[in-house]
Amino acid sequence: MTHQVKIQDTTYAFEINDDESVIDAATRAGLMLPHSCRSGTCGTCMGAVVEGQIHYPNGLPAAIDAEQDANGQALFCQAHAREDLVIAVSEVGDAGDIRPQRLPARVAAVEECAADVRRVFLKLPGDKRLAFRAGQYIDFLLRGGQRRSFSLANAPHDDETLELHIRHLPGGVFSGYVFGEMQEGALLRFEGPIGNFYLREDSDRPMILMGGGTGFGPIKGIVEHALHQGVTRPMHIYWGARAEPDLYLDSLPRQWAATHETMDYTPVLSEPASDTQWTGATGFVHEQVVRDHPDLSGFDIYMSGPPPMINAAKSAFASAGLPSDRLYYDSFEAAPD
């Protein structure tokens, strides 16, 4: 059965089938609504049901509680429609030619960046190119219907290959394959691009871009896109890692900062080795952001990385005056096996 979904205070509307989520239906209709993990754990897709009823086929998702549900809030990556809906979301846009598609790709190169990080470069068949926004991600399609999500680390103008930064997770199905068996020429299948994490180019506010671990990957893509587009807004890049070797491409943001007057770079180590000469910032990366910028009311912030960092930063940045609609993030939620 088909229902209609209208987005409050806009002219946007789309049809939704009983067996798909609001986000999936919007994407199929060529609209971009806020979302990231698509598993109901990050909360990026939170909005409100103004009219109509929804339901969650798999029960109430982790990122919403019973009180929020009772008050009409919803996670649209998991919500299905029972009838026609009117919904409210923080932003909506036309995806244009950027639609998720399923494609094959071969591994063009693998680079060891750190003991537990690889840069993987994928080549699409023939002269095909993937239209995407810097910062979005792709899902690798595995046997048994499993998926594994990884952010694109290159900018759209540099799309001869797709670049991914993959960390080895102990027991990880896909990362174990990458570190143990995968070789150049291996054939993979993926779906993408996915996600609402990308540069908002209609703003003139200074930007803070914060990555934790391999969360530097999508930050790299966004920065390279901004530089290619001639963006002159001030950009302060923060990269949080445990120890110095985990800053696996440290020379790149240092080069950006050295060659662009409007750019700063601050690496932050949470567990610097006692036998090193590290003299840089230490502690949690989001705390360093607030130390450097105690008033965040005039900034746009982009951040990507592990959920504990994302959740702690959301609270800290709000306390420092950052409006919620100027915070864009991609939480690297672990996929269940």
N, C-alpha and C positions, 0 to 999 in steps of 0.2 A: 504494500500500500504506500502511496506517496502523499506527503504533506508539504506545506509551504512554510518557509522560515523567512521572516522579515527582520531586518536589523533596525532597531529603533533610531530615530533621528537621522536616517539616511534613506536613499532611494533603493538600496540594495535588497534583493530578495532572491531566494533560490529554493529549489525543490530538494526534499530529503526522502530517502527510502527508509522503510522500517529497519533494514539490516545494516544501516551505516550511521556513524556518529555525525554530529553537527559539523565538526572540523572536516571530516572526509567529504561530506556533501558540499560544503563551501569550497573546498579545494577543487572538487570535480566541476564546480560551476565557475572556476576561474577567479575566486576571491581568496584573499589572504587575511585570515583571522589570527590573532595571537595564539601561538602554540609552540611547543618544543618537544617534550618527550613522547607525547602521544600514548602514554601509559597511565596517566592519571596520578603521577607522583610528583611533578614539579610545580604545578599550579599556574603555569604561564597562561593557560587557556581559560582561566576563571572569568566568568561573566555572570549575567543575571537573566533569568527567565521572567520576562515582563508579562507575557500572556501564554497560556497553554501549559501542557504537562510534558515532562520528560521522564525517562527512567534509565537506570544503569543495568544492562544485562548481566554484568558480573558483580553486582553489588556496589556499595558506596566506595568510590576510589579513595586512595590514601591521602590525597592532598586536599580533601574537603571533609569537614566534620558535620555531624548531624544538625547542629545549630545553623550553620551556613546553608545546608541543604533546605532546612525548614524555612529559611528567610528568602528563598528564591535564587540563591547563588548556584552556579553549576560549573562543572568541568566539561567543556564542550568537546574535548577529545574523546570522552567516554559516553557522553549523554546522547541518547536516542530519543526521537520524538514520538509521542503517543498521539499527537494531533498537531494542527497548525500552531506555529510558535511566533512570538515576537521576542527577540532577545536584545540585550545590551552588551556591547563589548567595548574595550578601551580604544580599539582602532580597527579599521577595515580598509583594504585597498584592492585594487585590480591587479591580479597576478600577470596579466598580459600573456606573453609567450612563455613565462616561467611556470611550467606545469610539471608535476612529478611524472616520470616515465620509467619503465623498466628497460634496462640496457645491459648488454654484456660488455666486459672490459678485460683487457689483459694487463698483467703486472709488467710495467715497463722498466721499473727499477726499484730497488730497496736499499735504503741507506741506514746504517747503524748510527744513531745520534747519541745514544746513551746506553747503558747496560740494559735498560728496560724500555727503550723507545726506538721505534723505527719510523723513518719517513718512507711512505709507500707511494709510488707514482703509477697511475693507471692510464692506459691508452684505450680510447674508444675505437671501434672498428672503422676502417676507411677514413673518410673525412668528416665523420660525425663530431659534433660538439654538443656539450651540455649547457643549456642556458640556465644560469643560476645567479643568485645574489651572493656576494661575498659574505661569509659567515654561516651560510646554510649547511645542511648535512645530508648524507646519503645513508640508506639502509642496505647492508649486504643481505642478500636473500640466501638463507642456508637451508639445508635439508630439514625436513620435518616442520616446515613453516616458520622456523626461527629467523629472527632478524638481529643484526648488530649494527648500531648507529655510530658513524664517525663523521666529524666535521671536515668540511673542505678547507684546506689551508692555503689555497691559491686564490688569486683574484680572477674575475670573469674575463678580463682582457688577456690573461696569460693562461689559456685553456687548452694548449696542445696536449697536456697531460693533466690529470686531476691529482692533487697532492693531499695526502692524509698523514696525520701524526698518530701512531698507534702505540699505546702503552701495553706492556705484557701484564695481564692480570692472572695470578696463580689460579689454575683451574678453568680459565676462560676458554670457551669453545673456539671462538674465532681468533683471539690474540694468541692462543696456543698454536694454532695452525700457522699464523703469520711468523711466529718466532721459531717454529719447529720444522715445518714442512714446505711452506710456500717458497716458490722460486720464480725468477723472472720468466714470463711467458705463461704463467698460470692464468686460467680463465675463471673469472668471477662474474656474478650477476648482482645488480643492485637496482634500487629504486630511489629516485631523487630528482630534483632537490626537494628538501623538506625543511620546514622550520621558519620561524619568524624573527630570527636573529640576523640582522643585517643593518647596514648604515642608513640612518635617516638623513637624507641629503638636503632636506628642506629646512634644517635647523642651522642657525649661525652661532650656537652656544659652544663654548670650549668642551672638549671631550676628555673623559677618563676611560681608558680601556684596560681592563684588568683580567689577566688569565692566571689560572692555577694549574700547574703541571702541563699536560698536553692541551689544556684550555688556551694555551698560547696559539694553537693552530688557527682557529677561526679569527682570533685577534689579528694574526699576521695577514690573513686574507683581507680583512676589513681595512687595515692600515695601507696595504699595497693598493687596494682599490681607491682609497681616499687620495693617496699620492698621485695615482694615475689620473684621477679626475681633477687634480689641481686644487684640492681642498686646502684652505689656508687657516682654518680654525685651529686654535691651539689643541694639541693632543699630548696627554701624559699617559704613557704606557707603564703599567705595573705588571711584573711577572713574579708570582709566588711559587716557590719550590722548596723542597726539603733541604738539599745541600747543593753546592755549586755545580757538580756534574749534571744535576737535573735541569739546569738552564742550558738545554741542549743546542740552542741556536743563539746564544747570548750575543755573539758578535753582530748579528743582524740588527736587532733594535739599537745596539750601541752605534752602529753605522747610521741608522735613520736619525738618531738624536744628534749625531755629529754633523750631519749634512743638511738638517732642516731646523731653522731657527725657532719654529713654532712647536717643536717636538721635544719632549723630555722622556727619559726612561729610568725607571727605578726597579731593579731586581730586589726581591725580598726573600731571605732564607729563614725557614722556621727551625731548622736543625743544622746549622753550619758545623762542619767537622772541627773539632778542637785543635787539630794539627794543621789547619790552614790559616792563611793570612787574610781572611775575609774581613773587610772593613766597611762593607755596605750595610744596608738596612737588614734588621732581623725581626722575627716575630711573625704574626699573621698578616698577610698582604692587605686585607681589607682595613686592618687597624692602621697600617702605614698610610693608606689613602686618606683616612680621616685625620691623621696627624699632620699630613701635608696640606690638606684642604678641609679645615674644620667647618667651613660653611659651603655646602654643596648645592645650595639653592639655585645657582646659576649654571649648573653643569648638565650635560648628558653623560650617562655612564653606560658602558657596555662591558659585560663580564661573562666569562665562561669558565667552567671547571667543575670540580666535585661538589655534590650537594651540600656538605657541611659548610664550605666556603660561601656558596651562594646564599644559603639561609642566614648565616651570620652577617654577611654583607648587607642583605636587604634590610635587616633591622638597624644596623649601624649607620647605613647611609640615610635611612629615613630620619633617624635621630639627628643627623647632621643637616637636615633641611632639604634633602633631595625629594622633589615631587615624584610620586610613584609612576607617573606617566612619562618620566624621563629616564627610567631604568629599564634597560634591555638586557636579557640574560639567556644563556643556554646552560642548563644544569645537566651534567653528564651522569644521568641516572644509569645504574648498572642494569642490564637486561637479565631477567631470570632465565636460568637454564631449563 
